[in-house]
Amino acid sequence: MFMGTMWASIHYKRDANRPIALAAILLLILSTAHLIVDIIRLQDGFVKYRDIFPGGPVAFFQDISQPTFVTKNLIYALQTMIGDGVVIYRCYVVWQSVWVIILPSMLWCGSSVAALIAPYYASQATGGNVYTNQTRQWITALFTLTLSTNLISSGLLVYRIWTVERKISQNRATNGTMMPIVHVLVDAAILYSAALVTILICFICANNAQYIMLDMIMPIISIAFYMVLIRLTPWQTTPNFLPMAYSGEIERRSSQRYSMKPSQVHVSQWTQNDGIEEEVKTET
C-alpha cells in the first residue's frame, strides 16, 4: 500500500501531493519501528529476562516503566499526530478556510500533549500498572481527543465534497460524480474510528485486549491513510482528478469539468432531382 501511495504521488506531480508523500514515508518508518520494538519486547520478556525478572514474563509485560513499552508508546504518539494532522490538512485544502479547522486543530494539540505526557508518566512508574496511575488519565484523554479529531475532520471533509457534488450535479454534461471520494473517505474514517472505540472501551474496562488493539492500530493508521489515495487512483478518469480532490479549487474545477459546452450537429439529407441524387448538409 505504501508503494501504491508513492506511485500515485509521483505519477500526479502536483505541489499538493508533496506533504502527502512525506507523511506516507513517515508512517511507513514509524509502523516498521513499532513492529521492531514489539519483537524486541517479546524477546526480552519471554527469552532474555524470563528467569531473572521478578515475577517472570507476566510481571515484565505489566511493568509500564520498561524502555520498550515507553518507546512503543512514543512511536504511537508520533504516528497518531501525523495521521490526525493529515486529516486536518486535507480538510483545510478542500475548504481553504482556517476557521473550519480551528476546532480540529485544538483537539489535535490536546491529543498531542496527552500522547507525549502519557509515556512520560509511564517512564516514571516503577513496576506500575497502566490502569492504576496517572498514565490512565492521560491515555483516556488521548484516545478520546484523537477520536474526536478524526470524526470532526472527516465529517467536515465529506460534507464539503458532498455539497459541491450537489451544486454541480444538475449542470454537468457527463455521468461523472465525486461520490466515490465520499465513500472512500467514509470507509477510512470508519476503519480508524472503530479501532479507536475498541481500544477506548477495553482501556476503560481495564481489559488487556487493549494491548492487542494498540499493536493493531499502528498499521491501521497507515492503512486508513494509504487507502484514500490508492482507491481513488483506479477510479479517476483524468490526471487532474486526484489533485482536484485535495485542492481548494475543487468547486471551480468541478464546475469547469462538468460545464455545459456548445455542440455542433451535422444533418445530412438526400434529395432526388431529375434522377440524380444529391446530398445536402446543414449544420446547427
C-alpha positions as CSV (number, residue, x, y, z in Angstrom):
1,M,0.0,0.0,0.0
2,F,2.9,2.3,0.6
3,M,4.3,1.6,-2.8
4,G,0.9,2.3,-4.4
5,T,0.6,5.6,-2.5
6,M,4.1,6.7,-3.6
7,W,3.3,5.8,-7.2
8,A,0.1,7.9,-7.1
9,S,2.1,10.8,-5.6
10,I,4.8,10.6,-8.2
11,H,2.5,9.9,-11.2
12,Y,0.4,13.0,-10.4
13,K,3.2,15.6,-9.9
14,R,1.4,18.3,-8.0
15,D,2.6,20.5,-5.2
16,A,-0.3,19.5,-3.0
17,N,0.9,15.9,-3.0
18,R,4.4,16.6,-1.5
19,P,3.1,16.7,2.1
20,I,1.1,13.6,1.4
21,A,4.2,11.7,0.1
22,L,6.3,12.9,3.1
23,A,3.5,11.7,5.5
24,A,3.4,8.3,3.8
25,I,7.2,7.9,4.2
26,L,7.0,8.8,7.9
27,L,4.1,6.5,8.6
28,L,6.0,3.6,7.0
29,I,9.0,4.3,9.1
30,L,7.1,4.6,12.3
31,S,5.0,1.5,11.6
32,T,8.1,-0.5,10.9
33,A,9.9,0.9,14.0
34,H,6.9,-0.1,16.2
35,L,7.0,-3.6,14.8
36,I,10.7,-3.9,15.6
37,V,10.2,-2.6,19.1
38,D,7.4,-5.2,19.6
39,I,9.7,-8.0,18.5
40,I,12.4,-6.8,20.9
41,R,9.9,-6.5,23.7
42,L,8.7,-10.1,23.2
43,Q,12.2,-11.4,23.0
44,D,13.1,-9.6,26.2
45,G,10.0,-10.8,28.1
46,F,9.9,-14.4,27.0
47,V,13.6,-15.2,26.5
48,K,16.1,-12.7,27.8
49,Y,14.6,-11.9,31.2
50,R,12.3,-14.9,31.5
51,D,14.1,-16.4,34.5
52,I,15.8,-13.3,36.0
53,F,12.9,-10.7,36.1
54,P,11.0,-10.9,39.4
55,G,7.6,-12.4,38.6
56,G,8.6,-13.7,35.2
57,P,7.1,-12.7,31.9
58,V,3.7,-11.7,33.4
59,A,5.3,-9.1,35.7
60,F,7.7,-8.0,32.9
61,F,4.8,-7.1,30.5
62,Q,2.8,-5.4,33.3
63,D,5.8,-3.1,34.1
64,I,5.0,0.1,32.1
65,S,8.3,1.6,33.0
66,Q,10.2,-0.8,30.7
67,P,12.1,1.2,28.0
68,T,10.4,-0.9,25.2
69,F,6.9,-0.1,26.5
70,V,7.7,3.7,26.7
71,T,9.4,3.6,23.2
72,K,6.4,1.9,21.5
73,N,4.0,4.4,23.1
74,L,6.2,7.3,21.9
75,I,6.1,5.9,18.4
76,Y,2.3,5.5,18.6
77,A,2.1,9.2,19.8
78,L,4.1,10.4,16.8
79,Q,2.1,8.3,14.3
80,T,-1.2,9.5,15.8
81,M,-0.1,13.1,15.5
82,I,0.9,12.6,11.8
83,G,-2.3,10.7,10.9
84,D,-4.6,13.2,12.5
85,G,-2.6,16.1,11.1
86,V,-3.0,14.7,7.6
87,V,-6.8,14.5,8.0
88,I,-6.9,18.1,9.2
89,Y,-4.6,19.1,6.3
90,R,-7.0,17.5,3.8
91,C,-9.9,19.3,5.4
92,Y,-8.1,22.7,5.1
93,V,-7.0,22.4,1.4
94,V,-10.6,21.4,0.4
95,W,-12.3,24.2,2.4
96,Q,-9.5,26.7,2.0
97,S,-10.5,28.3,5.3
98,V,-8.6,28.4,8.6
99,W,-11.8,28.9,10.6
100,V,-13.0,25.5,9.6
101,I,-10.1,23.7,11.1
102,I,-9.8,25.7,14.4
103,L,-11.7,23.1,16.5
104,P,-9.9,20.1,14.9
105,S,-6.6,21.8,15.4
106,M,-7.3,22.5,19.1
107,L,-8.3,18.8,19.6
108,W,-5.1,17.8,17.7
109,C,-3.0,19.9,20.1
110,G,-4.7,18.4,23.1
111,S,-4.2,14.8,21.9
112,S,-0.6,15.6,21.0
113,V,0.1,16.8,24.6
114,A,-1.7,13.8,26.0
115,A,0.3,11.5,23.7
116,L,3.6,12.9,24.9
117,I,2.8,13.1,28.6
118,A,1.4,9.6,28.9
119,P,4.7,7.9,28.1
120,Y,6.5,10.3,30.5
121,Y,4.4,9.2,33.4
122,A,4.8,5.6,32.3
123,S,8.6,6.0,32.4
124,Q,8.4,7.4,35.9
125,A,6.5,4.4,37.3
126,T,8.4,1.6,38.9
127,G,6.7,-1.7,38.2
128,G,3.4,0.3,37.9
129,N,0.2,-0.8,36.2
130,V,-1.2,1.3,33.4
131,Y,-4.7,1.2,34.9
132,T,-3.8,2.5,38.4
133,N,-1.7,5.6,38.0
134,Q,-1.8,9.0,36.2
135,T,-1.0,7.3,32.9
136,R,-4.6,6.1,32.8
137,Q,-6.0,9.6,32.8
138,W,-3.7,10.8,30.0
139,I,-4.2,7.7,27.8
140,T,-8.0,8.0,28.2
141,A,-7.7,11.7,27.1
142,L,-5.5,10.7,24.2
143,F,-8.0,8.2,22.8
144,T,-11.0,10.5,23.3
145,L,-9.3,13.5,21.7
146,T,-7.9,11.7,18.7
147,L,-11.2,10.0,18.1
148,S,-13.0,13.4,18.2
149,T,-10.4,14.9,15.9
150,N,-10.8,12.2,13.3
151,L,-14.6,12.2,13.3
152,I,-14.9,16.0,13.1
153,S,-12.2,16.5,10.4
154,S,-13.5,13.6,8.3
155,G,-17.1,14.8,8.7
156,L,-16.2,18.3,7.5
157,L,-14.3,16.9,4.6
158,V,-17.1,14.6,3.5
159,Y,-19.7,17.4,3.9
160,R,-17.7,19.8,1.7
161,I,-17.3,17.3,-1.1
162,W,-21.0,16.3,-0.8
163,T,-22.2,19.9,-1.0
164,V,-20.0,20.6,-4.1
165,E,-21.4,17.4,-5.7
166,R,-25.0,18.6,-5.1
167,K,-24.2,22.0,-6.7
168,I,-22.8,20.7,-9.9
169,S,-24.9,17.5,-10.3
170,Q,-27.7,19.4,-12.1
171,N,-25.4,21.2,-14.6
172,R,-22.9,18.5,-15.6
173,A,-22.9,17.2,-19.2
174,T,-21.4,13.8,-18.3
175,N,-22.3,11.0,-15.9
176,G,-19.2,11.7,-13.7
177,T,-19.6,12.0,-10.0
178,M,-17.5,12.7,-6.9
179,M,-19.4,10.4,-4.6
180,P,-16.7,7.7,-4.8
181,I,-14.5,10.1,-3.0
182,V,-17.0,10.4,-0.2
183,H,-17.3,6.6,0.0
184,V,-13.5,6.2,0.3
185,L,-13.2,8.9,3.0
186,V,-16.1,7.4,5.0
187,D,-14.5,3.9,4.8
188,A,-11.2,5.2,6.0
189,A,-12.8,7.2,8.9
190,I,-14.9,4.2,10.0
191,L,-11.9,1.9,9.9
192,Y,-9.8,4.1,12.1
193,S,-12.7,5.2,14.4
194,A,-13.8,1.6,15.0
195,A,-10.3,0.7,16.2
196,L,-10.1,3.7,18.5
197,V,-13.5,3.0,20.0
198,T,-12.5,-0.6,20.7
199,I,-9.3,0.5,22.4
200,L,-11.1,3.1,24.4
201,I,-13.7,0.6,25.6
202,C,-11.1,-2.0,26.5
203,F,-9.0,0.6,28.3
204,I,-11.9,1.9,30.4
205,C,-12.9,-1.6,31.3
206,A,-9.2,-2.4,32.3
207,N,-9.2,-5.2,29.7
208,N,-5.8,-6.3,28.5
209,A,-7.2,-6.7,25.0
210,Q,-6.3,-3.0,24.6
211,Y,-2.7,-4.1,24.2
212,I,-3.7,-6.2,21.2
213,M,-5.7,-3.4,19.6
214,L,-2.8,-0.9,20.3
215,D,-0.5,-3.1,18.3
216,M,-3.1,-3.4,15.6
217,I,-3.9,0.3,15.3
218,M,-0.4,1.2,14.3
219,P,-0.7,-0.4,10.8
220,I,-4.4,0.6,10.7
221,I,-3.4,4.3,10.8
222,S,-1.2,3.8,7.8
223,I,-3.8,1.6,6.0
224,A,-6.5,4.2,6.5
225,F,-4.2,6.9,5.1
226,Y,-2.9,4.8,2.1
227,M,-6.3,3.5,1.1
228,V,-7.7,7.0,0.3
229,L,-5.1,7.6,-2.5
230,I,-4.9,4.1,-3.7
231,R,-8.7,3.6,-4.0
232,L,-9.1,6.9,-5.8
233,T,-6.4,6.2,-8.4
234,P,-8.2,3.4,-10.4
235,W,-11.5,5.4,-10.3
236,Q,-10.2,8.7,-11.7
237,T,-10.6,9.2,-15.4
238,T,-8.2,12.2,-16.0
239,P,-4.8,13.1,-14.4
240,N,-6.4,16.2,-13.0
241,F,-9.0,14.5,-10.8
242,L,-6.8,13.2,-7.9
243,P,-5.2,16.6,-7.3
244,M,-8.6,18.2,-7.6
245,A,-9.8,16.1,-4.7
246,Y,-7.3,17.7,-2.4
247,S,-7.4,21.2,-3.8
248,G,-9.1,24.3,-2.5
249,E,-10.3,24.9,-6.1
250,I,-12.4,21.8,-6.0
251,E,-15.7,23.6,-6.7
252,R,-14.3,25.8,-9.5
253,R,-12.5,22.9,-11.3
254,S,-15.5,20.6,-10.9
255,S,-17.8,23.3,-12.5
256,Q,-15.3,23.6,-15.4
257,R,-15.1,19.9,-15.8
258,Y,-18.8,19.3,-15.9
259,S,-19.9,22.6,-17.5
260,M,-22.3,22.6,-20.5
261,K,-20.4,23.1,-23.7
262,P,-21.9,24.1,-27.1
263,S,-22.1,21.3,-29.6
264,Q,-22.4,21.0,-33.4
265,V,-25.0,18.8,-35.1
266,H,-24.5,17.7,-38.7
267,V,-27.6,16.7,-40.6
268,S,-27.4,15.0,-43.9
269,Q,-30.5,14.9,-46.3
270,W,-30.7,13.1,-49.6
271,T,-32.8,14.7,-52.4
272,Q,-33.6,13.5,-55.9
273,N,-33.5,16.0,-58.8
274,D,-34.1,14.8,-62.3
275,G,-33.0,11.3,-61.4
276,I,-29.8,12.5,-59.8
277,E,-29.4,12.1,-56.0
278,E,-27.8,15.0,-54.2
279,E,-26.7,15.3,-50.6
280,V,-27.5,18.5,-48.8
281,K,-25.6,19.1,-45.4
282,T,-26.7,21.5,-42.8
283,E,-25.0,22.5,-39.5
284,T,-26.6,23.7,-36.3
